[in-house]
Amino acid sequence: MIQLTEKAAKQIVEISNAEGIGHFIIRAKIVGGGCAGFIHDLCFDDKISDMDELIEFNDYYGTVKVVIDPLSFQYLDGVTIDWVDGPFGSGFKFNNPNITGSCGCGSSFSF
């Protein structure tokens, strides 16, 4: 199961409203890239296929939906998506227990 923190849900709603996107549906996926092989990707996407996993999070900010394709789901099962604020910027952070290794800078990983 995928988890979405309250801070992440709030940020998704705020970004959608600020950019005029018009929905609170995000697609989480694993894509090839980086020196360790894989990276997490997150984008707004209102196209949901019958094969996609759809998880809804209802809270004070509204209903946020996370859509995951079947291939990515096997690598994202157990992930928590969070929003972090840091001294060098802010962004979404995937806490993925399935990762077995990462590159030196930590931006890509392997399974």
C-alpha positions, 0 to 999 in steps of 0.5 A: 500500500502507498501512503501519502503524508498530510504535508504532501497532500496539502502541497498537491492541492496547493500546486494544483490550485496555483497552477490551474490544473483543476484536479488532485490526481498524481501519477507516481512511477519508477523510471530508468535514470541516474547512475544507479538505474532508477528514479522516482517520478511524480506528475499530475495526470488525469488519465487513468487506465483500467490497469492502474492502481488508484489510491484515494486519500481524503483529508481536510484539503480534499481528495487526492488520488495517486495513480500507479501503473502495474510495473511501477506498483511492484516497486512502490508498494510500501512507499510513503510520499512526503513533502520536505522543506530543507535549506537547499529547497523543497520537494516531494520525497519518496521513502521507499523500503524496497530500495537496496542501493543508491548512487553516491548523491542519493538521487537514483537507486537500485532494487 
